[in-house]
């Protein structure tokens, strides 16, 4: 038997930290978007237990396995299709895709929401993120209106068709930022203000404008990201650009793939906005 599940990468544009001692309620509010690349987890029959990951480590996998008491051998294969530690929500995508695949393979009969809650608790425990898991259950551009895991937090999805380009300049430790008291205060005050503005006008243009405003006001952009974001925003063919939260990564939206290719920026990765046929 072989079971596979794909979870899209998630990039946050702006957010507020909403901590709670209960890991299922601990989380964030804000807005981000999903990519058509992410993490695909496969669980298949094997004569011995094996883990095969194409990049990164098996830390997330081992944390997910703590929630599944398996009585047979199997192999776990993870295809991580986007950069790690760069604001793509890879730890959440790894946890969610694996929880769903393991649940089916091992006949645990957890619901989709219960698998999401396992993944959320894993992501919180490892300091990988605060709101990626619930966002990855959505579609297109995702607004997180209430913090917490799937089934507890609340989201709204806005589907559209866009090409998205990213360029990563290295890693940022999410945990080091979201646990820093000064960063938390600055992030949350600006994030809540951006959230309020976006709710009044939930459009792609407003999302991009507020994401840039948030990245500037929180002073989280590195010089490399700022220079590229400024350059992308100077092009009339680009709908808008900002920084991935939290990662040393610039992102931009455009109507056409050629808009990015014409800029001839080295190391630019191009994706499509991920949307589901039916939530």
Secondary structure as UniProt FT lines:
FT   STRAND          2..18
FT   TURN            23..25
FT   STRAND          27..45
FT   STRAND          50..53
FT   HELIX           59..65
FT   TURN            66..67
FT   STRAND          74..80
FT   HELIX           90..105
FT   TURN            106..107
FT   HELIX           112..126
FT   HELIX           132..135
FT   TURN            136..137
FT   STRAND          140..146
FT   TURN            150..152
FT   STRAND          154..158
FT   STRAND          163..168
FT   HELIX           174..178
FT   HELIX           181..200
FT   HELIX           204..217
FT   TURN            218..219
FT   HELIX           223..233
FT   TURN            236..237
FT   STRAND          240..243
FT   STRAND          249..254
FT   HELIX           257..261
FT   TURN            262..264
FT   TURN            266..267
FT   STRAND          269..273
//
